[in-house]
Amino acid sequence: MNTTKCNEWVARDKKVLAPTQHLSYFPLVVEHAKDDMIYDEDGNGFIDFLSSASSLNLGSCNDVVTKALKEQLEKFTQYSIAYTYGRTSIEYAERLASVYPGGGDVKVVFGNCGSDANDAAVKFARAYTGRTKIITFINGYHGNTFGASSMTTVTTRMRKGMGPFLPDIYCFPFFGNNVPDEECEKNCLMEIERAFSTYLVAEEVAAVIIEPVQGDAGLIPAHPIFMKKLYALCKKYGILFISEEVQQAFFRTGKWFAIENYGIVPDGIIMGKSVGGSLTLGAFMARSEIMDTLPAPAHLFTLGGNAMACTAGMAAFDYMKGEEFQGILARNTEIMNRRLKQLEEKFPELVAGNQGIAMSRGIIISKKGEDGERTPDSDGTFKILYRSYEKGLLVISLAANILRIQPPLNIKAENLEKGFDILEESISEYLNGQISDDVMQFRQGW
Ligand SMILES: Cc1ncc(COP(=O)(O)O)c(C=O)c1O
């Protein structure tokens, strides 16, 4: 594969962009993108299994979204809703409120990204409850503003040298659905309860903020028993239960919100990524009595909830609600399930299974020893994703040995199948020793 022009751009990038800006695994410089395909500066095409980190649930330059954006562009791009009102933010907030799990009287606050939506949750929870403490979970990813960084515990690379962080954040073990029921039942609240009886006053806790499917930890759904018990604990002590949906909302897990997979009505929902229908937007939504506690300008951003982002989000929202999309989603989820199962059956010595829900899946790359014991294979994971890139598939890893499979929800069936064909070829070439150790020099990323 020729990547001459891409390499030149990467060299220029290194001179002017701070290294923290990229977790890039390969020199993919995007020149243009359409739907489920991405094209680099050298004209190479890639099937998209990343959806711009789940921020493009309808893929790149979706026709419906583009049409709406073009119309809005002719009217105005943005005028700060800090000092005026805007039809697009009102109409989009109405739509988001209309799908709040459990219904009810809810309001929305818009920001610019998932991180500031996490900050919003902390501010509103503190203001509403009059309490300061927040509970989060180990391996959670909440973002990179100071508030969100304070709750993020997925890697020390997001902490080192930047503290002190926000006080009163308490982090506890997360119990995924890979934990046996009995063990979960017995242990999942043990540490929180111990904390409540020793150093953490339950009545001083404002909120629990949890990703129903921990994204960057490797796409691990919370154990249903854990969620049920946690929710009951929140109700017992008057703690708000806030669902962090930045990566999983908008049908990534087959529903508007991932929390709906648990039948829980949360006290608040944090949104980012695909809420902006391809543009940058963040939002926090909760019962009106919570949202009415902060006066302006306690949480507003000049461009938060701007007309272009709300227009894109709304166009995507309306399309997702429709039958056509729902049919495509069901078809693609079925293909994903089938192909993931096939991978496991075809490569039992390396593919230990998959985790996640619907179109948000992680393939576990773990070598099986002669004794049957599994060892996570992070080198193998990288070799597979690098070979896939060389073959025209954009796929990355999480948590060292998990291949992140989050294609656009409306990916064409043939491209979804082809992406899995490429994965199969790459795994097979890896197992046959056909991927040289030389590629390891390119390893960056998580
Ligand atoms: C679960 C989750 N929360 C928050 C964020 C932060 O969003 P942003 O990078 O848009 O600020 C991310 C980003 O990856 C995420 O996955």
The ligand as an SDF file (V2000), in Angstrom:
LIG
                    3D

 16 16  0  0  0  0  0  0  0  0999 V2000
  -17.8540    7.1480   27.5710 C   0  0  0  0  0  0  0  0  0  0  0  0
  -17.2090    8.4320   27.1610 C   0  0  0  0  0  0  0  0  0  0  0  0
  -17.4460    9.5250   27.8930 N   0  0  0  0  0  0  0  0  0  0  0  0
  -16.9030   10.7150   27.5760 C   0  0  0  0  0  0  0  0  0  0  0  0
  -16.0710   10.8410   26.4830 C   0  0  0  0  0  0  0  0  0  0  0  0
  -15.4580   12.1740   26.1660 C   0  0  0  0  0  0  0  0  0  0  0  0
  -16.0530   12.7130   25.0340 O   0  0  0  0  0  0  0  0  0  0  0  0
  -15.3180   13.8920   24.2510 P   0  0  0  0  0  0  0  0  0  0  0  0
  -14.0160   13.3460   23.7950 O   0  0  0  0  0  0  0  0  0  0  0  0
  -16.2700   14.2120   23.1420 O   0  0  0  0  0  0  0  0  0  0  0  0
  -15.1910   15.0270   25.1880 O   0  0  0  0  0  0  0  0  0  0  0  0
  -15.7850    9.7240   25.7020 C   0  0  0  0  0  0  0  0  0  0  0  0
  -14.8710    9.8140   24.5570 C   0  0  0  0  0  0  0  0  0  0  0  0
  -14.2990    8.8690   24.0820 O   0  0  0  0  0  0  0  0  0  0  0  0
  -16.3710    8.4780   26.0420 C   0  0  0  0  0  0  0  0  0  0  0  0
  -16.1340    7.3770   25.3420 O   0  0  0  0  0  0  0  0  0  0  0  0
  1  2  1  0
  2  3  1  0
  2 15  2  0
  3  4  2  0
  4  5  1  0
  5  6  1  0
  5 12  2  0
  6  7  1  0
  7  8  1  0
  8  9  2  0
  8 10  1  0
  8 11  1  0
 12 13  1  0
 12 15  1  0
 13 14  2  0
 15 16  1  0
M  END
$$$$
